[in-house]
Every structure is written in structure tokens, then in C-alpha cells.
Amino acid sequence: MRQLVIGILLGLIFIGCGKKNNQKLTVEETKAPFVWEAANVYFLLTDRFNNGDVSNDINFNRNLETGKLRGFEGGDLKGITQKIEEGYFTSLGINAIWMTPIVEQIHGGTDEGTGVTYGFHGYWTSDWTAIEPNLGTKADLKKLVQVAHKNNIRILLDAVINHTGPVTEKDPVWPSDWVRTEPKCEYNNYENTITCTLVKNLPDIKTESNESVELPLQLVEKWKKEGRYEQEVAELDAFFKRTGHPRAPRFYIMKWLTDYITEFGIDGYRVDTVKHTEEYVWQEFKAECDYAFTEYKKNHPDKVLDDNKFYLVGEVYNYGINTGKYFDFGDKKVNYFDSAFQSLINFQFKWNVAQQDYETLFTNYSKYLNNDLKGYGTLNYLSSHDDGQPFDATREKPFETATKLLLAPGTSQVYYGDESARSLIIEGTEGDATLRSFMNWNAITNDVQTKNIIKHWQKLGQFRANHPAIGAGIHQMISKEPYLFSRSFSKDNYIDLVVIGLDLPKGKKALDVSKVFKDGEILNDAYSGKTVIVKKGKVVFNTEYELVLLEKTIN
């Protein structure tokens, strides 16, 4: 008989497992393989999640009054580690965390009519080789990765190769052989999307250049002051000797970014502003990331989680799953998947969710991912840090948001506070700041409605994490009324089958599962915690819920 799995719901903080004491389960029988195509990724602004160390809240005399939510708020690496240790992410079924960039930011602030803004978001780099002190230290990052891996959670950092931080009184412009400061991008064809600055005062790295350049004077002076200049130069010399790359700007940055792989063992990068850089740059970056990850695994065999390759997910702004592997600039189509990215962020998902019913959404995504994108994936989201048109800005649909995001085929991206209905409309803010308030921990602890919302996210998230069939499997409708469907996934000797029912009647419900499960098999509803035996192809449940998450138990 085929060995089917049931995910053991581990580390529950807020809800119970609902398992019978006489069930006999072994690790071998229950351990689902981790596959990125089915991952449940939690995306957070490192500065806005949890303050684990108040002593690092102010650095570089960043004391000016800022626009609302445009300064550092205290979140840091220690704060994230604390929440991993508390089991917060495990309770949500999160198996990967993506953090905004943690490298050292510009020391000054900008004021473009929205009040002074500091680089709290992490995308204004001043030194790729250093951790932003407001967020912590290398020791803090090392511990975070270790604790995350101990809890079977992967870590994604955020890579920026396209630009430096803005120029301020404290932050001089990089040399002209490193960056361009004009023209500003017009975004109506390929050339004026990549060989230009994204916005005013955001110097663009000359990623197309193969000319050798010297280190910027500001980095030389900084590293000498910090007593690490000779070490950094020696490492750069070794990198360029090994790779044979010219000492061009992009390769310096690739070296600095891949150091976080070899030193800390991170599992992947979310890559920023992908379409604003020549596509071959990402093929080169992938090669260096793969080399670094292989070296890390070879040097730390005791810390290897599995045989997954280094994960690269790209932000190609406005990419949608319906276009397959290609993004259309108007005058040129580019394939960012082959030889570069394993996945791209799917900007189309929120519109599909708003316009399509469950079956249309799920069927279409299953077809896309198992045909045009087979072997690759998309990262689906409903709210984010820079999307001013989220699916549910007013947070009136937190249950629907969870159900559609976490049960859709593809990789899911939970934006911090999705699970707790953190407000995305903050009075007095300008632009993206409204999306970036501090995590609403008080509501999670004290508000009854928030607790009910988060329980829903936890149950669905854990079911997703325990069953790769949800994100990476084949979708098949069983019946339209009641709405019942299956997902199936196999890898090597592992087979995963689940049946899910949505919009069901409360109370007693009889469901035909004969196409998936056999008579006599015991099924567990992971949502209510109740178990039932399949009889004459059907299961009968009496629960107060309108959905069931059916998985096979092992006696």
C-alpha cells in the first residue's frame, strides 16, 4: 500500500494537534521533503518586526526628526531570533524567512518632500561587507541562521546589485566608473529600463561594464579605520584570481554578497530590481552563489539541511505567471528563469484572487506551474512592502486572504502582519510608509478577533508546510458542490495526497473522497482536529467550520 503522509503539527503555540494518543507515527513515515516550489515564506522588514536589543536603536547620529514611519523603529536580528525560538514561525507553518537587506545603510537621510527618511528598509547600501549596526552584528546573524535551521526554517537575505544608496551630506557619491547618476529611467523599453537610475538621486551601478575599477575611496578609508582593509583586499584578490572575472563593479558586489553564503550558510537570496540589470548579470550571480553554497556544504557537512540547491527568487516588477518564463519590455522579451532564477515574484496573483473563484484560480495556477513553468516556481503574495494596491488594504478579509494565499499552487509569501491583520493604512504617512508599520504584537496577545484570525493562518499554514502537495502538487476538482478538490505530489519514494473542502455547510457534512482514499482508511481533518473512517467512499464530519483539510493518518 502506498505510504501517504500526515504532517505532525509540531511546536504549536496557539492551537492543539487533535491527534489520538494511540496513533503510531515514525519520523520516516511523516517527514515531508522541503521543496521551494511549495514553501511558505514569511517576508518581514527587519527594522519593523521585533526589537530584541534596544541598545542598537540609534547609530551614526541618525537623530533628525523623520517623516512618519520613515526612520528606524528598533527591529533587529535578535528580535527575529527570539520569535523563532518562541515558536512563532513554526506555529504559522513558516519554513522560510525573507528579510529586507541587512547590510550597512547610508549614514545620512534624504528628504524628497515626505520628511527626512533614513535607510531603515535596507535598500540604500553604503557597505555590502558590513551588517547595519541598527540591525545587529555578524554574531547575531550567525545565531539567527543557526536557530532557524535548528527549527527547519530556511533564511533568505535580500540582494541589491542594481544601485547604491542615495547621496547625502554624510554619504558621498561612488566614483563615476562605478555608478551613473543620470539619466532617469523612462521604463518604456529595454534600454531605458536598465541603463539609467530608478529614481533621482539613486546612483545606478554600471553593471554592464567590464572595465576594472579601484575600490571607492570611502570604503578604503572606512575599512582602514575599522582595521580590516588588508583582509578585505586579500579576499578580493583571491576571488578575482579564482574566477578570472574582471574587477568590474558587479563582480565586487557579487563577491561581497556570496560571502554571506560561505560564512553564514544562508539558503537563498531574494534579488531586488532584477529587470533593471542586464539578464546575464543574474546568470553570473547564480554561478557564484552555487559555488559558494557548494563550498559551504563541503566545509560544514554537519549543517547541511538537505540536497536543495541555493534558492534565487527575483523581483521582476510586474511579472505575471500567465506570461510563462518571459517578461516583455515592449521591444524585447527576456527569460529570467533559465540559468538564473528558480522563481519570480508573481505580481499578478492579487488580481487573480480578486477576480476569480477558487476553482478557476487553483486550476489555472496548477496548469501554469506544471506546464510552462515546470521545474520552476512563482512567489505569490497579497500584500508587500512596496505594493500600494494590496488585495485587502483595509484588512476586512483576513480569513479569505489566508485561504486563497496558503491553498493556492505555488510558493506563498506571507507579509509580516498578514496573519494578524496589521493595518496597511496608517494616517499621516506618505507613500510606501503606510505599508511598513511596526508589527502589532499587542493585538496578537490581547485582541480576541486577532487571535481568531491568527489561528486560521496557523492551521492553514501548518497544513501547507506538512504537505508539499498544496504548493507543488497537481490540482484536481472532485466536486463543485460541495466544493472539494485534491492535490497530489510525489518525489522519489514520497507520495502526498490531500483533500480539501471549502465553503462547506457548518455542522454535518458528507464528502465523497473515493477518488483519493480507500474504504477503511482513517482521515484526519487538520482544521478541526477530528478523525473519521472512510466508508463506502465517503466521510461524514460534524464540525462548526466551513472547510476541511483532510490527510491520511497512519495507525
PADRENPA-567166 format. One line per 4 residues: number of its first residue (from 1); their letters; for each residue z, x, y of C-alpha. Coordinates in steps of 0.05 Angstrom, whole numbers, plus 32768, in hexadecimal, padded with zeros to 4 digits. Each point is the difference from the previous one (the first is absolute). Layout:
! PADRENPA-567166
NUM = A = Z,X,Y ~ ...
//
This chain:
! PADRENPA-567166
1 = MRQL = 8000,8000,8000 ~ 7FEF,8019,8045 ~ 8039,8020,8024 ~ 8009,7FDB,8041
5 = VIGI = 8031,8013,8036 ~ 8035,7FE1,8028 ~ 8019,8027,803B ~ 804B,800A,7FFE
9 = LLGL = 8018,7FED,8045 ~ 8027,803E,8013 ~ 802E,800E,8039 ~ 8005,7FB9,8019
13 = IFIG = 8029,7FFC,803F ~ 7FF9,7FB7,8013 ~ 7FE9,7FDA,7FC2 ~ 800F,8000,7FB6
17 = CGKK = 7FD4,800F,7FC5 ~ 800A,7FC0,7FD9 ~ 7FF7,8025,7FBD ~ 8024,7FEC,7FC0
21 = NNQK = 8031,8032,7FE5 ~ 7FE1,7FFE,7FBA ~ 7FBB,8018,8015 ~ 7FF1,8045,7FE6
25 = LTVE = 7FD4,8029,802F ~ 7FED,8049,7FFC ~ 7FE8,802D,8037 ~ 7FBF,800E,7FDA
29 = ETKA = 7FF1,7FB6,7FF9 ~ 8010,7FED,8048 ~ 7FEA,803A,802B ~ 7FC2,7FED,8027
33 = PFVW = 7FD3,8038,8016 ~ 7FFC,800C,804B ~ 7FBA,7FF5,801B ~ 7FF0,8006,804A
37 = EAAN = 7FCF,7FC5,7FFC ~ 803C,7FD3,7FF1 ~ 8035,8022,802A ~ 802F,7FDB,8030
41 = VYFL = 8003,802D,803D ~ 8034,7FF9,8037 ~ 7FE7,8017,8044 ~ 8034,8010,8035
45 = LTDR = 8004,8020,8044 ~ 802F,8039,7FF1 ~ 8022,7FFA,8044 ~ 800B,7FB4,7FFA
49 = FNNG = 801B,7FF6,7FBA ~ 8047,801B,7FF8 ~ 802A,8031,8028 ~ 8023,802D,7FCE
53 = DVSN = 8013,8038,8031 ~ 8011,7FEF,8049 ~ 8007,804A,8011 ~ 7FB4,8009,8002
57 = DINF = 7FEF,7FC4,802B ~ 7FEC,8028,803E ~ 7FD9,8042,8002 ~ 7FD6,8027,8032
61 = NRNL = 8023,7FDD,803A ~ 7FDA,7FBF,7FF3 ~ 802E,7FDB,802F ~ 7FD1,7FD9,802C
65 = ETGK = 8005,7FB4,8001 ~ 7FC7,7FE5,7FD6 ~ 7FD9,7FC0,7FFC ~ 801F,7FCE,7FD0
69 = LRGF = 7FFD,801B,7FB8 ~ 7FD9,803D,8017 ~ 8036,8034,7FF5 ~ 8024,801C,7FC3
73 = EGGD = 8030,7FCE,7FE2 ~ 8026,802D,7FCE ~ 7FE0,7FF3,7FBD ~ 7FFA,803F,7FD4
77 = LKGI = 7FF4,801D,7FBC ~ 804A,7FFC,7FED ~ 7FFE,7FB6,800F ~ 7FC7,7FF5,7FD0
81 = TQKI = 8023,8029,7FCA ~ 803E,7FD5,8009 ~ 7FD9,7FC1,7FF2 ~ 7FDF,801E,7FC3
85 = EEGY = 8045,8012,7FE5 ~ 801A,7FBB,800F ~ 7FC8,7FE3,7FD5 ~ 7FE0,7FDA,803A
89 = FTSL = 7FB9,8014,7FED ~ 800B,7FF7,7FB5 ~ 8019,7FBA,800C ~ 7FBE,7FF1,8023
93 = GINA = 7FD6,801C,7FC8 ~ 7FE8,8038,802E ~ 7FE4,803B,7FDB ~ 7FE3,8028,803A
97 = IWMT = 8016,800B,8048 ~ 7FCF,8012,8038 ~ 8021,801D,803F ~ 7FE0,800A,8043
101 = PIVE = 7FF4,804A,8010 ~ 803F,802A,8000 ~ 7FE3,8040,801F ~ 8019,8019,8043
105 = QIHG = 7FE8,7FD5,803A ~ 7FEF,8011,8048 ~ 8040,800E,8028 ~ 7FED,7FD8,803D
109 = GTDE = 7FEC,7FB8,800B ~ 7FC3,7FDB,801A ~ 7FFB,7FC6,802F ~ 7FBF,7FD8,7FFC
113 = GTGV = 801A,7FC3,8025 ~ 802F,7FE9,7FC9 ~ 803B,802B,8013 ~ 8012,8045,7FE6
117 = TYGF = 7FEE,8007,7FB7 ~ 8019,8037,7FD1 ~ 7FE1,8012,7FBD ~ 8031,7FD7,7FD7
121 = HGYW = 7FC6,7FE6,7FD5 ~ 7FED,8046,7FE7 ~ 7FB7,8001,8012 ~ 8006,8030,803B
125 = TSDW = 8006,8043,7FDD ~ 8015,8040,8023 ~ 800F,802A,7FC1 ~ 7FE8,7FED,7FBB
129 = TAIE = 802D,8035,7FE0 ~ 8042,7FE4,8019 ~ 8027,7FC0,7FF3 ~ 800D,7FD5,803E
133 = PNLG = 804B,800E,800D ~ 800C,7FB8,8014 ~ 7FEE,7FEE,7FB8 ~ 8026,8038,7FDD
137 = TKAD = 7FF4,8043,7FDE ~ 7FDA,801D,7FC6 ~ 8040,7FFB,7FD8 ~ 8002,7FB6,800F
141 = LKKL = 7FB8,7FF7,7FE9 ~ 800D,8028,7FC0 ~ 803B,7FD3,7FEF ~ 7FD9,7FC1,8011
145 = VQVA = 7FC7,8012,7FD0 ~ 8032,8014,7FC9 ~ 8027,7FBF,8006 ~ 7FC1,7FD6,8003
149 = HKNN = 7FE3,8021,7FC2 ~ 8043,7FF6,7FDB ~ 7FF7,7FB6,800F ~ 7FB7,8000,7FEA
153 = IRIL = 7FE7,7FF8,8047 ~ 7FC5,8029,801A ~ 7FFD,801C,8047 ~ 7FC3,7FFC,802D
157 = LDAV = 7FFF,8026,8041 ~ 7FCF,7FF1,8038 ~ 7FCB,8034,8010 ~ 7FE0,8007,8045
161 = INHT = 7FC6,8032,8004 ~ 7FD7,7FDD,8036 ~ 8029,800F,803E ~ 803C,8023,801F
165 = GPVT = 8033,7FDD,802B ~ 7FF2,7FEF,804A ~ 8006,8033,8037 ~ 8041,7FFB,8029
169 = EKDP = 8027,802D,802F ~ 8024,801A,7FC3 ~ 7FC4,8002,7FD1 ~ 7FC3,8029,8015
173 = VWPS = 7FBB,7FF1,7FE7 ~ 7FE9,8027,7FC2 ~ 7FC9,8035,800B ~ 7FB9,7FE7,800D
177 = DWVR = 7FE7,801E,7FBF ~ 8033,7FD3,7FDC ~ 7FF8,7FBE,8025 ~ 7FD3,7FD7,802D
181 = TEPK = 801E,7FD4,8037 ~ 7FC1,7FD7,800D ~ 7FD6,7FD6,7FF8 ~ 8028,7FC2,7FEC
185 = CEYN = 7FE6,7FDD,7FC3 ~ 7FD4,7FC3,8009 ~ 8002,7FEA,7FB7 ~ 7FB9,7FE3,7FFC
189 = NYEN = 7FE1,8034,7FD1 ~ 8013,8039,7FD3 ~ 7FFC,8039,8033 ~ 8029,7FDF,8036
193 = TITC = 8036,7FED,7FCE ~ 800E,8047,7FE8 ~ 7FEC,8033,8035 ~ 802D,7FE5,8037
197 = TLVK = 8048,7FEF,8012 ~ 801D,7FBF,7FE5 ~ 8020,7FF1,8043 ~ 800A,8024,8041
201 = NLPD = 8030,803C,7FFC ~ 7FFF,8006,7FB4 ~ 7FDD,8043,7FF3 ~ 7FCF,7FFC,7FC6
205 = IKTE = 8002,8038,7FCC ~ 7FBB,8020,7FF8 ~ 7FFD,7FF0,7FB6 ~ 7FB6,800D,7FFE
209 = SNES = 8008,8049,8015 ~ 7FFB,8039,7FCF ~ 800E,8035,8036 ~ 803E,802B,7FF6
213 = VELP = 8037,7FF3,8032 ~ 8042,8022,8011 ~ 8043,7FDD,7FFD ~ 8011,7FD9,803F
217 = LQLV = 802C,8029,802E ~ 8035,7FC9,8002 ~ 8008,8004,7FB4 ~ 8003,804C,8001
221 = EKWK = 8037,8000,8034 ~ 8026,7FC8,7FDD ~ 7FFE,8021,7FBC ~ 8015,8043,801C
225 = KEGR = 803B,7FDF,8023 ~ 8013,7FDD,7FBE ~ 7FF9,8042,7FDA ~ 7FC9,7FEA,7FD0
229 = YEQE = 7FC0,8019,8020 ~ 7FF4,8038,7FCD ~ 800D,7FD2,7FC5 ~ 7FD1,7FCA,801B
233 = VAEL = 7FC8,8033,800D ~ 8008,801F,7FBB ~ 7FFA,7FBC,7FE0 ~ 7FC2,7FF0,8028
237 = DAFF = 7FE1,8042,7FED ~ 800D,7FF1,7FB6 ~ 7FE4,7FBA,8007 ~ 7FBF,8017,8020
241 = KRTG = 7FF9,8039,7FCE ~ 8009,7FD1,7FC5 ~ 7FD2,7FC9,8019 ~ 7FCB,8027,8024
245 = HPRA = 8000,7FCC,8037 ~ 7FF0,8015,8047 ~ 803B,8001,802F ~ 7FE8,7FC0,801F
249 = PRFY = 8030,7FCC,801D ~ 7FFD,7FCE,7FC7 ~ 8011,8033,7FCB ~ 803F,8017,8025
253 = IMKW = 8018,7FB8,8000 ~ 7FEE,7FF6,7FB7 ~ 8029,803D,7FEF ~ 803C,7FE6,8027
257 = LTDY = 7FFB,7FBA,7FE1 ~ 7FF9,8018,7FB8 ~ 803E,802A,8009 ~ 8028,7FBF,7FFB
261 = ITEF = 7FE3,7FF6,7FBB ~ 800F,8046,7FE5 ~ 8045,8003,8021 ~ 801A,7FB9,7FF7
265 = GIDG = 7FD6,7FE1,7FCA ~ 7FE9,7FC3,8027 ~ 7FD3,7FD2,7FD9 ~ 7FCA,7FEE,8032
269 = YRVD = 7FE8,7FF9,8047 ~ 7FEB,7FC4,8028 ~ 7FCB,801E,802D ~ 7FFA,7FEA,8048
273 = TVKH = 7FBF,7FF2,8028 ~ 7FD2,8010,7FC6 ~ 7FC0,7FE5,801E ~ 800A,802A,803E
277 = TEEY = 7FF4,8040,7FD9 ~ 7FC4,8019,7FD9 ~ 8003,7FE6,7FB8 ~ 7FF9,8045,7FE1
281 = VWQE = 8042,8013,8020 ~ 8023,7FCF,7FD1 ~ 7FDE,801E,7FC3 ~ 8019,8044,8016
285 = FKAE = 8045,7FE4,800C ~ 8001,7FDF,7FBB ~ 7FEE,8042,7FDF ~ 803A,8024,8023
289 = CDYA = 8031,7FC7,7FF0 ~ 7FEC,8000,7FB7 ~ 8009,804C,7FFC ~ 8045,7FFC,8021
293 = FTEY = 8017,7FC7,7FD2 ~ 7FE9,8026,7FC3 ~ 8026,803D,8017 ~ 803F,7FD7,800D
297 = KKNH = 7FFE,7FE2,7FBB ~ 7FF4,8044,7FE0 ~ 803A,801F,8026 ~ 802F,7FC4,7FF6
301 = PDKV = 7FF2,7FE3,7FBB ~ 8045,7FDF,7FFF ~ 7FEF,7FD8,803E ~ 7FBD,7FE3,7FE9
305 = LDDN = 8004,7FB4,7FFE ~ 7FBF,7FF2,7FDB ~ 7FB7,8016,7FFB ~ 7FE8,7FDA,803D
309 = KFYL = 7FD7,8028,8031 ~ 8012,800A,8048 ~ 7FF5,7FBF,8025 ~ 7FD6,7FFA,803F
313 = VGEV = 7FFA,7FBD,8024 ~ 7FD7,7FFE,803F ~ 8003,7FD8,8040 ~ 7FB8,7FEF,800E
317 = YNYG = 800C,7FCE,8038 ~ 7FDF,7FBC,7FF1 ~ 7FEC,8012,7FB9 ~ 7FFE,7FC3,7FD3
321 = INTG = 7FFF,7FFA,7FB4 ~ 7FC1,7FD6,8001 ~ 7FD6,803C,8016 ~ 8011,8026,7FC0
325 = KYFD = 8001,804B,8009 ~ 7FDA,8002,8041 ~ 8014,7FFA,8049 ~ 7FC8,7FEF,8031
329 = FGDK = 7FFF,8022,8044 ~ 7FC2,7FD9,8014 ~ 7FD2,803B,7FFC ~ 801D,8020,7FC2
333 = KVNY = 8026,7FEB,7FC1 ~ 8035,802E,7FE5 ~ 8022,8001,7FBB ~ 8047,8018,8009
337 = FDSA = 8015,7FF6,7FB8 ~ 7FD6,8031,7FD7 ~ 801E,8046,8001 ~ 8032,7FEC,8035
341 = FQSL = 802C,7FC2,8000 ~ 801E,7FDB,7FC5 ~ 800C,7FC4,802C ~ 7FF4,7FE5,8046
345 = INFQ = 802A,7FD1,802A ~ 7FE2,7FBB,7FFC ~ 7FFD,7FE2,8046 ~ 7FDE,7FC2,7FE4
349 = FKWN = 803A,7FE7,7FD5 ~ 8026,7FDB,8037 ~ 7FC2,7FD7,8011 ~ 7FF3,7FF0,7FB7
353 = VAQQ = 8048,7FE9,7FF7 ~ 7FFB,7FD2,803D ~ 7FBD,7FE1,7FEB ~ 8001,7FFD,7FB4
357 = DYET = 8029,7FDC,7FCB ~ 8024,8027,7FCA ~ 7FC9,7FFC,7FCC ~ 7FC7,8014,802E
361 = LFTN = 8029,803A,801B ~ 8016,8019,7FBC ~ 7FBD,7FF7,7FDD ~ 7FD9,8023,8037
365 = YSKY = 802F,803B,8003 ~ 8001,8008,7FB4 ~ 7FB4,8002,8000 ~ 7FFC,8032,803A
369 = LNND = 8032,802F,7FE1 ~ 7FE5,7FFD,7FB9 ~ 7FB7,8008,8014 ~ 7FEB,8023,8042
373 = LKGY = 8043,8023,8007 ~ 8011,800B,7FB7 ~ 8029,803F,7FFA ~ 8016,7FFC,8049
377 = GTLN = 802B,7FD0,8028 ~ 8011,7FDF,8041 ~ 8042,7FFD,8025 ~ 800B,7FB7,8015
381 = YLSS = 802E,7FEE,803A ~ 8013,7FC3,802A ~ 8024,8024,8039 ~ 8000,8048,8018
385 = HDDG = 8015,802E,8038 ~ 7FC0,7FFB,8029 ~ 7FE0,7FBF,7FEC ~ 800B,7FD0,803A
389 = QPFD = 7FE8,7FC5,7FD7 ~ 802D,7FFD,7FC2 ~ 7FFB,7FC7,7FCF ~ 8041,7FE0,8016
393 = ATRE = 8017,801D,8042 ~ 8034,7FC9,800A ~ 801D,800B,7FBB ~ 7FFA,7FB6,7FEE
397 = KPFE = 7FE1,800E,7FBC ~ 802A,8038,7FE0 ~ 7FFE,7FE0,7FBA ~ 7FB5,7FF6,8002
401 = TATK = 7FF7,8047,801B ~ 8026,801C,7FC4 ~ 7FDD,7FD5,7FCC ~ 7FB9,8010,8018
405 = LLLA = 800C,804A,800E ~ 8028,8011,7FC2 ~ 7FD7,7FD8,7FCE ~ 7FBB,8014,801A
409 = PGTS = 7FD6,8033,7FD9 ~ 8002,8044,8022 ~ 8037,802C,801B ~ 8032,7FDC,802C
413 = QVYY = 801C,801B,8041 ~ 8041,7FE1,8017 ~ 800C,8010,8049 ~ 804A,800C,800F
417 = GDES = 8020,7FBD,8010 ~ 7FCB,7FD5,7FDE ~ 8034,7FF3,7FCC ~ 8035,7FEB,8034
421 = ARSL = 7FD3,7FDC,8032 ~ 800D,8035,8035 ~ 7FE3,7FE6,8040 ~ 7FBB,8018,8015
425 = IIEG = 8005,7FE1,8044 ~ 8031,8024,802D ~ 8006,7FE9,8048 ~ 7FF5,8035,8034
429 = TEGD = 7FD5,802E,7FD6 ~ 7FB9,8018,800C ~ 7FCB,8009,7FCB ~ 8013,801A,7FBB
433 = ATLR = 8049,8007,8014 ~ 800B,7FB7,7FEE ~ 7FF2,8011,7FB7 ~ 8031,8039,7FFE
437 = SFMN = 8047,7FE6,800B ~ 803A,801E,7FD9 ~ 800B,7FE6,7FBA ~ 802A,7FBF,8001
441 = WNAI = 8038,8017,7FD2 ~ 8032,7FD0,801F ~ 7FD6,7FC3,7FEC ~ 7FF8,801C,7FB9
445 = TNDV = 804B,8005,7FFA ~ 8017,7FC1,8024 ~ 7FC9,7FCC,8007 ~ 7FFA,7FCD,7FC7
449 = QTKN = 7FB6,7FF1,800B ~ 7FEF,804A,8003 ~ 8025,800A,7FBE ~ 7FD6,7FC8,7FE0
453 = IIKH = 7FC0,8020,801A ~ 8011,8045,7FE6 ~ 8012,7FE4,7FBB ~ 7FBA,7FE4,7FFB
457 = WQKL = 7FE2,8044,8012 ~ 802E,8022,7FCE ~ 7FED,7FD4,7FC5 ~ 7FB5,8006,800D
461 = GQFR = 8005,804A,8010 ~ 8025,8011,7FC1 ~ 7FD0,7FD7,7FD6 ~ 7FC6,8025,8020
465 = ANHP = 8021,8044,7FF5 ~ 800F,7FF0,7FB7 ~ 7FB9,7FE7,7FF2 ~ 7FC4,802A,8016
469 = AIGA = 7FD5,7FC5,7FEA ~ 8011,7FDE,8042 ~ 7FDE,8034,802C ~ 7FD1,8024,7FD1
473 = GIHQ = 7FF0,7FCB,7FCB ~ 7FCA,7FCD,7FF4 ~ 800D,7FBB,801F ~ 7FEF,7FC1,7FD9
477 = MISK = 8010,7FB8,8013 ~ 801E,7FD7,7FC8 ~ 8003,7FBD,8022 ~ 7FF4,7FE6,8047
481 = EPYL = 8035,7FC9,7FFC ~ 8035,8018,7FF5 ~ 7FE8,8042,801D ~ 800A,8032,7FC9
485 = FSRS = 7FE0,8044,7FF6 ~ 8006,803F,7FD7 ~ 7FF9,804A,800F ~ 7FF1,8034,7FCA
489 = FSKD = 8002,804C,8003 ~ 7FFB,8037,7FCD ~ 8006,804B,8003 ~ 8001,802D,7FC2
493 = NYID = 802F,7FDC,7FD0 ~ 8020,7FD5,8036 ~ 7FED,7FB6,8007 ~ 801B,7FD3,8035
497 = LVVI = 7FF6,7FB4,8003 ~ 8022,7FD0,8030 ~ 7FF7,7FB7,8012 ~ 8010,7FE6,8046
501 = GLDL = 8005,7FB9,8019 ~ 8000,7FED,804A ~ 8009,7FBF,8026 ~ 8021,7FE0,7FC3
505 = PKGK = 802C,7FC3,8001 ~ 804A,800B,8007 ~ 8029,7FED,7FC3 ~ 7FDF,7FF8,7FBC
509 = KALD = 7FBC,8021,7FF6 ~ 7FD6,8007,7FC2 ~ 7FCE,803A,8001 ~ 7FC8,8011,7FD0
513 = VSKV = 8004,804B,7FF1 ~ 7FD8,7FFD,7FBF ~ 7FC9,802D,801B ~ 8031,8039,800A
517 = FKDG = 803E,7FF7,7FD5 ~ 800B,7FEB,7FB7 ~ 802C,7FCA,7FE3 ~ 8046,801B,7FF3
521 = EILN = 7FFD,8035,8036 ~ 803B,8001,8030 ~ 7FED,8001,8049 ~ 802C,800F,803C
525 = DAYS = 7FF5,7FE2,8044 ~ 8011,803B,802D ~ 8009,7FD1,803C ~ 8035,7FD2,7FE3
529 = GKTV = 801A,802E,7FCA ~ 7FF7,7FCA,7FCB ~ 7FE0,800D,7FBC ~ 7FD9,7FD1,7FD4
533 = IVKK = 7FDA,8001,7FBD ~ 7FB6,7FF1,7FFD ~ 7FF5,7FC0,7FD7 ~ 7FBC,7FE2,7FF1
537 = GKVV = 7FE2,802D,8035 ~ 802E,7FE7,8037 ~ 8041,8013,8022 ~ 802E,7FCE,8023
541 = FNTE = 802C,8015,803A ~ 8031,7FDA,802A ~ 800C,8028,803F ~ 800A,7FF1,804A
545 = YELV = 7FC6,802F,8012 ~ 7FB7,7FF3,800B ~ 7FE9,8040,7FDF ~ 8009,8024,7FBE
549 = LLEK = 7FF6,8049,7FEE ~ 7FF7,8003,7FB5 ~ 8007,803F,7FD7 ~ 800B,800C,7FB7
553 = TIN = 8045,8014,7FE8 ~ 800D,802E,7FC4 ~ 8034,7FEA,7FCD
//
